[in-house]
Amino acid sequence: MQTSNRSGRLFVNVFLIIFLVALLIDALPVDTRLHRALKAGLEPLLDITGTWQPSWKLFAPEVDKENVYVSAKIHLADGRELTWRSPRWDRMSIAQRFRHFRHMEYFDKVRLDENAGAWTDLARYLADRTERVQEKSRVTKVVLIRHWTVIPPPPEGPWPKAVPYLQDFSSFEFHTYER
């Protein structure tokens, strides 16, 4: 009796592991060729079992067509000028992108004119943080700068290759905070 219980439990556990891995493959955004191939192979099985999920439209209604980051020129009372930069999406590993997704969304949104109400707080935060690190220096001015470059559309085909895009970023000073 115990042998059948043990084998039944093993069967259920193996089934659950396979099922959860299949859902994970289906639910995560496709980022590699292997993942794309696994997902395509799983779709018929997920359709038959009724567990297929439509696209969640994480980047809806449109995917990003620009690569952006924010920087700041931080002017100190002793005449020095320091530069701060937000993390660069195009220089992050897949794991870093996954981990810092919300931070990146903040910097993507804070630079927009409709979010001008947050600009002074961001500049003040950078000034306070700089003064904590540069203990004997006082910040006199923070200039926020937005940087952007256009991302080309991906090539068509079942196995598209990465396309290098323009790394020359345009920039615009969008806010100045003075103490």
trRosetta pair geometry for C-beta under 8 A, 3 or more apart (Angstrom, degrees):
i j d omega theta_ij theta_ji phi_ij phi_ji
1 4 6.2 -58 -156 35 33 106
1 5 6.6 32 149 -17 65 108
2 5 5.5 -54 -149 38 38 115
2 6 6.1 39 154 -21 69 106
3 6 5.7 -55 -147 37 30 111
3 7 6.3 23 157 -12 65 107
4 7 5.9 -54 -140 42 31 106
4 8 6.0 36 156 -22 64 109
5 8 5.7 -57 -146 38 27 113
5 9 6.3 26 156 -18 63 107
6 9 5.8 -55 -147 37 28 110
6 10 6.3 31 153 -20 63 106
7 10 5.4 -49 -145 36 34 115
7 11 6.4 40 153 -23 64 102
8 11 5.7 -50 -149 33 31 113
8 12 6.5 29 153 -16 64 105
9 12 5.7 -53 -147 38 32 110
9 13 6.2 32 154 -19 66 107
10 13 5.8 -56 -146 38 29 111
10 14 6.2 28 157 -17 65 106
11 14 6.0 -56 -146 38 27 108
11 15 6.2 29 154 -19 63 109
12 15 5.6 -56 -147 38 29 114
12 16 6.3 29 156 -19 65 107
13 16 5.8 -54 -146 37 30 110
13 17 6.4 30 155 -20 64 105
14 17 5.8 -54 -148 35 31 111
14 18 6.4 28 155 -16 65 107
15 18 5.9 -59 -149 39 29 108
15 19 6.0 28 155 -19 66 112
16 19 5.6 -56 -142 40 29 113
16 20 6.1 27 160 -17 66 108
17 20 6.0 -57 -144 38 26 107
17 21 6.3 26 156 -17 63 107
18 21 5.9 -56 -147 38 29 110
18 22 6.3 30 154 -20 64 107
19 22 5.7 -56 -150 35 29 112
19 23 6.5 27 154 -16 64 105
19 51 8.0 -120 -159 -136 95 175
20 23 5.7 -52 -146 38 33 110
20 24 6.2 37 153 -22 65 105
21 24 5.6 -53 -147 36 32 114
21 25 6.4 34 153 -20 65 103
22 25 5.8 -52 -148 35 31 111
22 26 6.3 26 154 -15 64 110
22 42 5.5 166 -152 -146 94 135
22 45 7.2 -84 -152 100 143 129
22 46 6.9 179 159 -74 117 102
22 51 7.7 68 115 104 119 140
23 26 5.6 -59 -145 42 32 110
23 27 5.8 21 161 -16 69 116
23 51 6.8 -81 -90 161 95 126
24 27 6.0 -60 -134 41 25 104
24 28 6.1 21 171 -20 64 110
25 28 6.8 -56 -138 31 20 103
25 35 6.9 -168 -152 -150 83 77
25 38 5.1 -96 -161 126 137 120
25 39 5.7 -164 152 -81 95 72
25 42 5.9 125 97 -10 129 160
26 39 6.1 131 -103 -132 51 90
26 42 6.0 -120 -68 108 98 139
26 43 7.9 133 -113 -85 106 62
26 46 6.0 107 -94 -88 150 160
26 51 7.8 132 47 126 169 95
26 52 7.2 -136 -158 -131 144 54
26 53 6.2 118 140 31 119 101
27 53 6.5 31 -93 50 78 147
27 56 7.9 46 -155 -25 73 131
28 31 7.8 -61 142 -1 105 102
28 35 7.2 -82 92 -158 113 135
29 58 6.5 -70 -76 29 122 152
30 35 5.1 174 -140 112 70 114
30 36 4.9 73 -164 -81 131 77
30 39 6.1 -86 -89 7 114 155
31 35 6.1 42 45 38 61 153
31 94 5.7 114 148 -130 153 128
32 35 4.6 96 56 7 83 102
32 36 7.0 -144 95 -6 44 86
33 36 5.6 -55 -149 36 33 113
33 37 6.3 31 154 -18 67 106
33 159 6.2 32 -127 -137 122 90
34 37 5.8 -56 -148 37 30 109
34 38 6.3 29 154 -17 65 107
35 38 5.7 -54 -145 38 31 111
35 39 6.1 30 156 -20 65 109
36 39 5.9 -57 -147 38 27 111
36 40 6.4 27 154 -18 63 107
37 40 5.8 -54 -146 37 30 110
37 41 6.4 28 155 -17 64 108
38 41 5.8 -59 -150 39 30 111
38 42 6.3 25 155 -18 65 111
39 42 5.8 -59 -145 38 30 110
39 43 6.8 50 154 -46 63 93
40 43 6.0 -33 -154 -1 32 118
41 44 7.9 -56 178 23 36 96
42 45 5.5 -69 -163 47 55 111
42 46 5.6 48 146 -21 87 111
43 46 5.7 -61 -141 42 30 108
43 47 6.1 36 159 -25 67 105
43 52 6.5 55 -150 -114 66 122
44 47 5.6 -52 -147 33 31 114
44 48 6.4 29 157 -19 65 105
45 48 5.9 -55 -149 35 30 110
45 49 6.3 13 158 -4 65 112
46 49 6.0 -63 -140 48 30 101
46 51 5.0 -95 -151 77 80 84
46 52 4.0 113 129 -73 106 76
46 53 7.9 -67 170 0 136 63
47 50 7.8 29 176 -70 27 32
47 52 5.0 18 -78 -30 54 141
49 52 8.0 130 64 -24 77 74
53 56 7.4 7 143 -55 117 89
57 60 3.2 15 171 -37 108 132
57 61 7.3 -2 -173 -100 123 43
59 62 7.2 -69 140 106 89 31
59 63 4.6 43 128 -108 140 63
59 64 6.6 -94 -157 -14 124 75
62 65 7.2 -33 150 -25 116 105
64 67 7.6 94 137 -77 124 47
64 108 7.6 -74 -110 -146 136 142
64 151 6.8 60 117 26 84 140
65 150 6.4 -12 150 -150 85 76
65 151 5.7 -151 -168 51 40 91
66 148 4.8 -6 -180 -165 127 111
66 149 6.7 147 -157 72 75 33
66 150 5.9 -47 -102 -102 71 45
66 151 6.3 -168 -96 -1 14 90
67 89 6.1 -145 -150 66 92 115
67 90 5.2 29 -161 -43 146 120
67 148 6.9 150 76 -152 47 57
67 149 5.2 -15 55 60 96 88
67 151 5.5 102 -31 -58 91 105
67 165 7.5 138 -4 90 130 136
67 169 7.9 -94 91 -101 94 103
68 89 7.8 42 54 11 52 125
68 107 7.3 -174 113 127 99 93
68 108 5.7 114 69 -118 125 71
68 111 6.4 -142 166 42 136 157
68 146 6.7 -17 -163 -173 110 93
68 147 6.4 150 -155 84 58 59
68 148 4.6 -14 -99 -97 85 83
69 85 6.3 26 149 -174 129 93
69 86 4.9 -166 -166 67 87 99
69 87 7.3 -136 -128 89 117 32
69 88 5.2 -42 -70 -101 149 70
69 89 7.3 -163 -69 2 97 83
69 107 6.4 3 -143 146 52 136
69 147 5.2 -11 61 60 77 109
69 169 7.7 -42 38 -134 95 158
70 85 7.6 159 91 -155 47 51
70 86 4.5 56 51 -8 82 128
70 107 4.9 -140 9 -160 114 102
70 110 6.7 -26 -54 81 159 110
70 111 5.4 -158 -82 -73 110 112
70 122 8.0 -33 145 165 154 149
70 144 6.4 -16 -172 -167 109 96
70 145 6.9 147 -162 78 58 51
70 146 5.8 -31 -105 -103 74 61
70 147 7.3 -178 -89 17 24 83
71 83 6.3 -6 -179 -173 116 94
71 84 6.3 162 -161 87 63 54
71 85 4.5 -20 -105 -102 93 71
71 86 7.1 -120 -71 6 49 74
71 144 7.7 153 85 -156 40 50
71 145 4.8 -20 66 64 86 106
71 147 6.4 40 -1 -17 105 120
71 171 7.9 -27 36 -137 116 129
72 83 7.2 159 80 -155 51 49
72 84 4.5 -1 52 55 99 103
72 85 8.0 -163 20 -72 65 36
72 123 7.0 163 -131 -115 136 73
72 126 5.3 22 77 169 169 169
72 142 5.4 -8 -174 -171 123 94
72 143 6.4 153 -158 75 65 48
72 144 5.3 -27 -100 -99 89 56
72 145 6.7 174 -87 15 34 82
73 81 5.7 -12 -172 -173 97 111
73 82 7.7 147 -162 76 47 44
73 83 6.2 -24 -104 -100 58 71
73 141 7.9 1 104 111 90 95
73 142 7.3 161 79 -155 52 44
73 143 4.4 0 50 52 99 106
73 145 7.0 60 -14 -19 89 120
74 81 6.9 147 73 -162 48 56
74 82 4.4 -22 63 64 106 94
74 83 7.3 -173 17 -81 84 20
74 84 6.1 55 -22 -10 120 107
74 126 6.3 -136 -87 142 122 112
74 127 6.9 172 -139 -96 109 61
74 130 5.2 -179 176 -87 156 166
74 139 5.9 -54 -174 -131 98 114
74 141 7.7 171 -154 91 39 54
74 142 5.4 -5 -108 -108 71 80
75 80 7.8 161 -154 90 45 47
75 81 5.5 -20 -100 -106 64 81
75 139 6.9 103 75 -161 54 67
75 140 5.0 -60 106 63 102 94
75 141 4.1 15 43 55 124 92
75 142 7.4 -145 21 -68 77 37
75 143 7.6 57 -18 -8 104 97
76 79 6.9 -29 81 42 84 24
76 80 4.5 7 43 60 123 88
76 81 7.3 -154 12 -78 81 32
76 82 6.9 62 -29 -8 109 101
76 130 7.7 -135 -82 146 98 128
76 134 6.7 -80 -108 129 138 158
76 137 4.4 -17 -157 175 130 124
76 138 6.7 124 -160 71 72 42
76 139 6.1 -55 -102 -101 59 49
76 140 6.7 104 -167 5 13 91
77 137 6.4 -179 37 -165 87 70
77 138 4.3 29 -12 63 130 94
77 139 7.6 -93 -26 -57 81 5
77 140 5.3 123 -76 -45 66 111
78 137 5.6 -79 6 -122 115 102
80 137 7.1 -40 45 -142 122 150
82 130 6.4 164 63 -138 147 129
82 134 7.6 -147 -38 -42 151 145
84 126 5.7 -155 42 -149 164 124
84 130 7.6 -107 -52 -73 130 113
85 88 7.2 -6 150 -46 122 94
86 103 7.8 -179 -167 153 103 98
86 104 7.9 128 154 -116 118 55
86 107 4.2 123 -172 -123 163 155
87 91 7.8 -139 179 66 73 100
87 92 6.5 49 163 -66 116 121
87 96 7.8 -148 -178 160 142 119
87 100 6.0 -14 69 150 163 157
87 103 6.6 55 27 117 127 125
87 104 6.6 -76 78 -85 110 86
87 107 7.6 176 45 9 72 156
88 91 4.2 47 88 20 113 111
88 92 6.9 -180 90 -28 59 86
89 92 5.9 -55 -150 17 32 116
89 97 6.7 67 -150 -111 77 102
89 104 5.5 88 -82 -144 104 136
90 167 8.0 -171 125 -119 158 88
92 96 3.9 -131 -168 94 102 122
92 97 4.9 134 110 -58 127 77
92 100 6.9 -120 -136 49 155 128
93 96 4.7 96 49 7 75 102
93 97 7.0 -136 93 -6 40 86
94 97 5.7 -53 -150 34 31 113
94 98 6.5 32 153 -19 64 105
95 98 5.7 -54 -150 35 31 112
95 99 6.2 26 155 -15 65 111
96 99 5.7 -59 -143 42 31 109
96 100 5.8 -5 169 11 69 116
97 100 6.6 -72 -130 54 21 86
97 101 6.4 55 162 -75 60 79
97 104 7.3 -7 -143 -15 67 156
98 101 6.3 -18 -155 -36 24 111
100 103 4.5 -48 -172 41 86 119
100 104 5.7 89 127 -27 90 97
101 104 5.8 -61 -151 36 29 110
101 105 6.4 31 153 -20 65 105
102 105 5.5 -50 -147 34 34 114
102 106 6.6 43 151 -25 63 99
103 106 5.6 -50 -157 27 34 115
103 107 6.8 22 153 -9 66 103
104 107 6.0 -57 -151 41 35 104
104 108 6.1 38 150 -23 67 108
105 108 5.4 -54 -143 37 33 115
105 109 6.2 20 160 -10 67 110
106 109 6.2 -69 -150 43 24 100
106 110 5.8 22 161 -25 67 113
107 110 5.9 -46 -125 32 31 110
107 111 6.8 37 171 -25 58 105
108 111 7.0 -69 -171 24 20 109
109 112 5.9 -49 -166 12 47 116
109 115 5.7 99 150 -38 81 160
110 115 5.4 -121 -132 119 36 140
110 118 5.2 -98 -135 99 94 132
110 119 7.2 141 174 -83 92 61
110 122 5.9 99 178 -60 144 151
111 115 7.5 45 46 63 23 121
111 144 7.9 -161 -113 154 75 117
111 146 4.0 109 -160 -106 127 124
111 174 6.6 111 -160 38 73 161
112 115 5.0 74 69 15 85 103
113 116 5.8 -2 -168 -46 49 106
113 174 7.8 -128 -84 -160 70 126
115 118 5.1 -21 165 23 95 115
115 119 7.5 125 119 -42 75 81
116 119 5.4 -29 -160 -6 52 121
116 175 7.4 160 -145 -83 80 123
117 120 8.0 -54 -178 23 36 96
118 121 5.5 -64 -161 46 55 113
118 122 5.9 56 145 -25 83 105
119 122 5.8 -57 -149 35 31 110
119 123 6.3 26 156 -15 66 108
119 144 6.1 -137 -157 31 98 158
119 174 7.1 -124 -122 117 139 98
119 175 4.0 -167 175 -95 136 168
119 177 7.6 -174 138 -53 86 111
120 123 5.7 -56 -146 41 32 110
120 124 6.0 33 154 -20 67 108
120 175 7.3 -130 -64 178 54 135
120 177 5.7 134 -132 -102 66 120
121 124 5.6 -53 -142 38 30 112
121 125 6.3 36 155 -23 63 104
122 125 5.7 -53 -149 34 30 114
122 126 6.5 28 153 -16 64 105
122 144 6.7 62 99 -94 121 141
123 126 5.8 -54 -149 37 32 110
123 127 6.4 34 152 -20 65 106
123 142 4.1 162 -161 90 96 132
123 144 5.8 -100 -77 -42 101 111
123 175 6.3 -130 -47 119 133 118
123 176 7.9 109 -125 -174 158 19
123 177 3.4 141 128 4 148 147
124 127 5.6 -53 -147 36 32 113
124 128 6.3 31 155 -17 66 105
124 142 7.8 -153 -58 30 29 148
124 177 6.4 -125 -54 176 65 156
125 128 5.9 -56 -146 38 29 108
125 129 6.1 26 157 -17 64 110
126 129 5.8 -55 -142 40 29 111
126 130 6.1 32 157 -22 64 108
126 142 5.4 128 82 -139 119 147
127 130 5.8 -56 -147 35 27 111
127 131 6.5 25 156 -18 63 107
127 139 4.0 -159 -148 87 91 156
127 142 5.2 -110 -60 -39 98 131
127 177 7.0 -115 -34 105 132 127
127 179 6.5 147 -168 -47 154 128
128 131 5.9 -57 -149 36 30 109
128 132 6.7 32 152 -21 64 103
129 132 5.8 -53 -153 31 33 112
129 133 6.6 23 153 -10 65 107
130 133 5.9 -62 -150 42 34 105
130 134 5.7 -5 164 19 74 112
130 137 7.7 -64 143 92 95 110
130 139 5.4 89 80 -68 127 128
131 134 6.3 -62 -120 64 28 83
131 135 7.6 72 169 -117 56 25
131 137 6.9 -139 -119 86 63 68
131 138 6.5 22 -113 -123 114 43
131 139 5.7 -98 -56 -9 99 102
132 135 7.4 2 -176 -88 27 64
134 137 4.0 -33 140 43 118 117
138 179 7.5 -128 163 89 99 144
139 142 6.5 16 171 -51 128 95
139 179 6.1 94 99 3 79 140
140 178 6.7 -8 158 -151 65 77
140 179 5.8 -124 -141 49 33 96
141 176 6.5 -11 -169 -171 106 94
141 177 6.9 156 -156 84 55 53
141 178 4.9 -16 -103 -105 86 74
141 179 7.2 -140 -68 13 42 76
142 176 7.4 163 84 -154 49 48
142 177 4.6 -4 57 57 96 104
143 173 5.5 -26 176 -147 111 116
143 175 7.4 167 -155 89 46 51
143 176 5.1 -12 -106 -105 77 81
143 177 7.9 -165 -74 25 34 66
144 173 7.2 122 80 -158 47 62
144 174 5.7 -54 99 63 98 83
144 175 4.3 12 42 56 117 96
144 176 7.6 -148 19 -71 73 36
144 177 7.6 53 -18 -5 100 101
145 171 5.4 13 174 -175 113 112
145 172 6.8 162 -155 79 70 34
145 173 5.2 -39 -97 -97 83 58
145 174 6.9 136 -119 9 28 80
146 171 6.8 167 85 -149 45 61
146 172 5.5 -12 56 58 91 87
146 174 5.3 30 -6 -13 106 133
147 169 4.1 28 179 158 105 137
147 170 7.0 161 -153 79 56 42
147 171 4.7 -20 -98 -96 76 89
148 169 6.2 132 57 -157 19 88
148 170 5.7 -24 64 57 77 91
148 171 7.9 152 17 -85 63 45
149 165 6.8 140 133 130 116 109
149 166 5.2 -151 -172 95 119 94
149 167 6.7 -13 -131 -137 176 18
149 168 6.5 136 -108 77 124 45
149 169 4.8 -88 -44 -100 103 63
149 170 6.9 144 -81 7 60 75
150 165 7.1 -132 97 -179 60 124
150 166 6.5 39 54 42 79 122
151 165 5.4 -49 -130 -110 51 176
152 163 5.6 -75 75 109 124 136
152 165 5.2 -171 4 -104 91 107
154 160 5.2 64 168 149 106 163
154 163 6.9 174 -129 9 49 117
155 160 4.6 163 69 -142 85 106
155 161 6.6 8 39 46 137 69
155 163 6.0 129 -27 -49 100 124
156 160 7.0 180 104 -87 6 112
157 160 5.3 136 64 -74 93 70
164 167 8.0 -41 177 -36 98 99
173 176 7.1 28 163 -56 114 93
